[in-house]
Amino acid sequence: MVFSDPLFLFVFLPLLLTAYLLVPLVFRNPLLLGASLGFYAIGEGQYTAVMLASIAFNYCTARILDGAASSRRKAVLALGIAVNLGALVFFKYANFLVAEINRLLATFGQLHLDLAPVHLPLGISFFVFQGMSYLIDVYRKEVPAERSLFRFALFKALFPQLIAGPIVRYPDVAAQLPNRQISLEKLTRGSERFILGLSKKVLLANPTGAVADQIFALPLSEVDGSIAWLGLVCYAMQIYFDFSGYSDMAIGLGRIFGFEFRENFDYPYVARSVTEFWRRWHLSLSTWFRDYLYIPLGGNRLGPKRTYLNLFTVFALCGLWHGASWNFLIWGLWHGTLLAVERAFLSRKLEGKRALGHVYALVAVAVGWVFFRAGTLEQALAYLKALAMVGSATAGKPVGSYVTSELLLVLAAGALGSTSWPKRALATFRERVPEWAALAGLLLGTSALLLSCATKVAAGAYSPFIYFRF
């Protein structure tokens, strides 16, 4: 079950919110924890045990770490990280590793290894990283270990951020777990943010994703340059509005239930360098890698060569975090290379050249999206050739057959929505009209968006969940 499912929108959320507002304060956390576990169990069934084991292990390890002697603390932390990473490697990478080992063994004529397909629990990358950051924070004595298993379980299992992020850190919500306020303002602002995120997902990401899926599924002989660029533009729109839409929905839902989460996106497509892109894209992940890997490795404090090595290491692991394939590794290394080149000289070359920097950043990020989206390395390389218009398609439909009036409207709205202009325009509107008119306009606008989304969802429109690999 995901946030755009009819079951969630029309049953789960209304019932939970009604109950949450009606029950006494002392029962709100138990209700929210039970609902969060039920939300996860609907999709994962018996694999909910993996998340429960993660909760129990990280809770106990942090308690031991908090009270351990100085000589033992590093060993306890190492064990905690090893177990978390071990679970992630087994569930997410075991089949990939065995397949690659078998490929290597085949070159020597050796017997191959057998491993049944390993199920990938939803959101495991998110809750494993969440658990590791918690242990590291306790080890650094930035926060004390949570004494209440109940509150810690709520922190880990809280359904708004459970399966698609953002990666919520314990220090950000520790004070909110035992005591938080529910107000009409929070309910209103949270609902607005949720509807905005739902609209991004349903009205922008899904239509562009449908076109991208059609084009990336074509035989490469039918993909010419114009079709390849259309598919890539549509996918770039899909991945941004889907992911930022889920983050908006998570932030909005958190606010409805009294939690304040950090922002996760800051208009990344307006960036004028790849470095700036990563200061705006998936902030909970990029700052996680910065704080728990890049800086401990030495960051940029140990000279240029070590800085470049650290960037390659961080982004190679960032790529693999997204999925178990060579494509994701190459995507990460591509970004690591671009960041190193920018640090070495390119940023100085682009200084003051705003338009050129913006075009460069968009093209560089788009090239990376090819590896992120393509199913195989061979497909990615062939798709890049089509983008460069090397060779020509021998068959297939013309690009115009994919371009409808609806798609053009969605792409235009997406291009506008990728900037901060709508947000600034709304702020100006609120400043210049009476408060009652601003509230009425906001209510009318959000109601129209919600009705449009509900119509699409109820009709069973195309609505993929693209984070199953995470």
N, C-alpha and C positions, 0 to 999 in steps of 0.2 A: 504494500500500500504506500503510495506517494501522495504528495500534497495536491496534485492535480487529479487524483482519482475521484470519481463520484462518491465512493464509499467514504472517503475522508471528508470531502467538502459538504456532503449532504447528511451524513450520519455521525461519523466519529467526532468531528470538530464541534458541531452544534451541541451534541449531547454532553461532551466533556466540558465545554465552556459553561453550559447551563449548570451542570453539577458543581463545577469549580466555584462559581459565583454564589451558589446556594448553600454549600456546606460550611460549617464553622471553620475558622482559620486553622485550627489544630489538625483538621482532616485534609487540608488542601495538598500538602506535600505527599501524603500516602496516596491520595487520588491521582496526583500527577505522575508519581512513580509507577503505580499500577497501570495507568493508561499508556505510559511510555513503553513499558514492557509488553503490554498487549499490542501496541502499534507495531513493535518490532516482530513479535511472535506471529502476527498475521502473515507477514511475508517470509519469515525464516523458520517457523516451526521449531523443530528440534535443535536447530543451530543457534537458537537463542541461548543455549547452554554455553556457547563459546563466549558470548558477551558477558554472561553471568560469571563465568570463570575469570574473565579479564577484570571484572569489578572486584571479585574476591581477592585475586592475586595482588592487584595493585594496591588495594586497601591494606592488606596485611603487610606487604613489603614496605609501604610508606610508614606504617606504624613501627615496624622493626627498625627501619632506617632512622626514624626520628629519635629513637631511644638508644641506638647503637653507639658503642665507643668509637672514638675518632679513628682508631686503627682498623675498624671493621666496616666503616661506612662506605668506603669505595668498593669493597667486595660485594656488599649488599646491593649497591646501585648497579654494579656490573651484572649481577645475577638478574636483577629486575629488568634491565634493558635487554639482556640476552633472551629471557623468556618471552618478552613482548615481541622482539624481532623474530624469535624462533616460530612463534605462532603465525606471524605475518608471512614469513618465508614459506612455511608449510602450506598454508591455505591459499596463498596467492601465487607462489612461484614454483611449487613442487612439480606440477605437470610440465611447466616450461623448462625447468632444469633437467628433468628426466628426458624430455624430448631432445634437448640439445646434447645431452650425454649419449643418447642412443644414436644421434646423427654422427657423433664423433666415433663411437664404437663401430658403426657400420663401415667407416672407411678402413678399418682394420679387420673387418670380417668377424667381429666378435658378436656374442649373443647380446640381445638388447634387454634392457630393464623393463619390467612390467609395473605399472602403477595405474590403478583405477582412477578415473577423473575425480579430482578433489573439489568439493563444493566451495565456492568463495562466498563467505558470509557477507551480507550487505554492510557497507560502511566500515569494514574491518580496518582499512587504512586510517580512517578518521579516529576510531576509538583506540587503536593501538598507539598512534602518535599522541593522542590526548593523555593516555596512561603514562607514556614515557616522559612527556613534559612535566607531568605532575610529580613523578619520582625525582626528576632532576631539580625541580623547584624545591622540593623538600630537602634534597641533598645539599643544595646551595643555601639552605636555611632562609629562603625568600618567603616561605610560608610554612606553618606547622602542619603536620599530618592531620587530616580530618579525623576526629575521634568517632564521629557517628557513621557507622556503615550505611545507615539509611540515607543520610544526606549525601555521602559519597556516591552511592548507587544512583541517586537522583541526578547528580552532576554528570555521571557517565552516560546514563540512559535517557536523559532528557530528550524527548522525541523531536523537538524542532530542529536540533542539530545532529541527530544521531546517524542518519544514513547518507547525508550529502553535505555535511559541514554547515557553517564554518567550524574550524577546529577551535573549540572554546577552551581556554586555559582556566585552571582552577582559581588562580588569584583574581581573575576577572569577575567571578561569580560567587566566591567563597562567602562574602558578606550577604549575598542575596539568598543563599540557600535556606538559612534559618528564618530570615525575616525580610520580607519585601512588601511593597505597597501596591495594591490594585486601585486604579483611579479611572475615572471616565476619560481623562486626557490620554492615559496610557492605552486604554481600550480603543479609543478613537485613532490615535497615531499608529498603534499596532495593526489595527484593521486596515488602515490606509496603506501601510507598508506591505501587508500581506496581499492585498488586492493588486497593488502595483507589481509585485513579484509574480503573482499568478498571471497577470496580463502579459508580462514579458514572456513567460513560459508558453502560454496557450496561444496568444495572438501574434507573437513574433518568432519565438524559437521553433515552435512546431511547424508552421508553414514553410519556413526556410529550411528546416531540417528535412522535411518531406522531399523537397527538390534536391537537396544535397545527397540524400540517400539514393534517389533515382539515378543521379549522375555518377556517383561513386560505385554504383552497382553495375554500370554499363560495361560491356566488353571494351577494352582499351582501344580497339580498332574503331569504335564509334565515338571516341572522345577527341574532338578537335580543340583548338586553342580557346575559342569563344565559349564552348560548353564547359571546358575545364575551369575557366575563370569564373563562370557563373556558379558552378558547383562549389568552388572554393569560397567565393564571397558568401554564398548561402550558408556554408558550414561555419565560417567565421562569425556570422550573425547568430547561428544556432548555438554554438558553444558559449558565446558570451551571454546571450539573453537567457539561455537555459540555466547556466551556472549562476549568474548574478540574480536571476529570478528566484532560484531556490534559496540563495542567500537572503534576498529580500523577504521571502516568505518565512524563513527561519528567524530573522531578526524581528519581523512583525509578530509572529507567534510567540516568541520569547517575551516581547513587550506586553502582549495581551495577558500573559500569565505572570507578569511582574519582573521579568528578567531583562537586563540590558546587555546585548552582545555587541562586540566591536564590529565596525564596518568591514566588509570583505572585498569590495570592489570600488574603485574610484575612477571611473571613465577611462579604462586602459587604452582604448583605441584613439584617444587624443594625444597619446605619448609621442614624443619626438626622438626617442631612442629606445632601444630594447631595455636599457637600464631603467629608464623611466617607466616603461611598460611593467616591469616587475615591481615597481613601487606602487603600482595601481591595480595589478591583477592578483586575485586570490591571496589577499593580504595575510590571512590566517596561516596559509601554508608557507608563503615566502618569508614571513617574519619568523615562523617556526624554524625553518632551515637556517635563517640568519642567526637566531639566538642560541640554538641548540647544536648547530654543526659548524657553520661558517666561522663564527667568532671563536669557538673553542679550538678550531683548527689553526687559528692564528689570524683569520680575517685578512686584512690588508696591512698588518703590522710587521710582517717579516720579509718585506721586499717584494718586488714585482713578480719574480718567478714563483714564489710561494703563493702569492695572491692568485695568479692564474691557475695554479694547480688546485687551490682551494675552490675556485669557481668551477673548474671542470668536475671536481669531486662532488660538490653540492648539486650541480645540475644533472650530472649522471644519475645520482640517487633520486633527484626530483623526478626525472623521467621515469625511472623504474617504479617509483611510488605510484605513478598513474596507471601502470599496467605491466604485465609480464610479457614483453615482446621486445625484439630488437628495435622496432619502430619507436617505441617510447624512449629507449635509451638514446637513439640517434636524435630524437626531438630534444632531449635534455642536453646532450652534447652540443647541438646546434646553438641553443641559447647560451650555454656556457662559453662557447667560442665567440659568439657575438659580444657578450659582456666583456670578455678578455680583450678583444680587439678595440672595443669602445674605450676601455680603460687605458689601453696602450697608446692610442693616437686618434681614433675616429671621432671621439667626442669633441676633441679640439678642432678637428676639421669641420665638424657640423655646427660649431658654435656660431650663433647669430643667423643661421640659415634655417629658419623655422619651417618653411614649406618643404624644403629638401629633407630635413630631419624627419618630418611627419611621414612623407612618402616612403622614405627608407624604413622607418619603423614598421609601417603597415605591411610593406612587402616582405620584410624579414620575418615578421610574426606569421604572415600568411604562408610562407614557404614551410615554416615549422608545422603549421596546422596540417599540411599534407601528410607528414609522417604520423601525426597524431590521429588522423582520421582513416588513412588507408589500412586495409586489412593485412597487407604483407609488404615487405620491403620492396619486392619486385613491382607491386602496384604503385607504391609511392614514387619510385624512380621513373616509371613510365608516365605517371601523372605529371611529374615535374617536366618531362619532355613535352607533354601536351601543352602545359602552361607556357613553355618557351617556344611553342609552335614549331618544334623540331619534328619533321614528318607530318603526315596528314591523315585524318580519318578517312577510311574507305567506305564506310557505310554509316547508317544511323540517321536519326532525326535532326533537323536543323535546330539551332539554339532557340529560335523563336517559338518552337513547340513547347518549351518549358516556361516561357515568359508570359504570364497572364497579367491581367490588370490587378488582380489581388496581390500577386507576388511583387509587382512594381510598387504598389501602395505599402506593402509590408517592408520592402527594402528601404523605401524613403523614410518610413517611420523609424526603422531600425537605425539608419544613418543619423537621423536627428536625435534619437534616444541614446545614441552612443556618446553624445556630448552632454555638457551640463546646461545647455540652453533651456530645455524644458523646466528644469529645476529653478533656474534663475527667473524665468518668465512667471512661474507660479509664485515665487517669493514676491516679485514686483506686483503681481495681481493682488496678493494679500495685503500689501502695504497701501495700495492706492484705492481700494474699495472699502466700504463699511464692513465691519466684522460679520454682520449677518449675511451680507451678500457673498463674502468669501466662503463662509460656511455652507451656504446654499449651493454655490458653484462647485465646491469640493464634493459635497454630498451627491450632487447631480452627476458629476464626472465619475466618481468612484462607483456609483450605482450603475451607470452605463457600462463601465468596464466589467464590473462583476456580472452583469446580465449577459454581456457578450461572451465572457468566459464560461459561464454556466451553460449557455446554449451550446457552445462548442463541446464542452465536456459531456453534457447529457446526450449529445448526438454521437458520442463515441469517436470523436475526431482523433487523427493520428497524434499520439502523445507518448513518445519513447522515454524511457528512463536511461540516460546515457552514462550513469555513474556506477553501473553494476560491476565494472572492472576495478572500482576503487575500494 
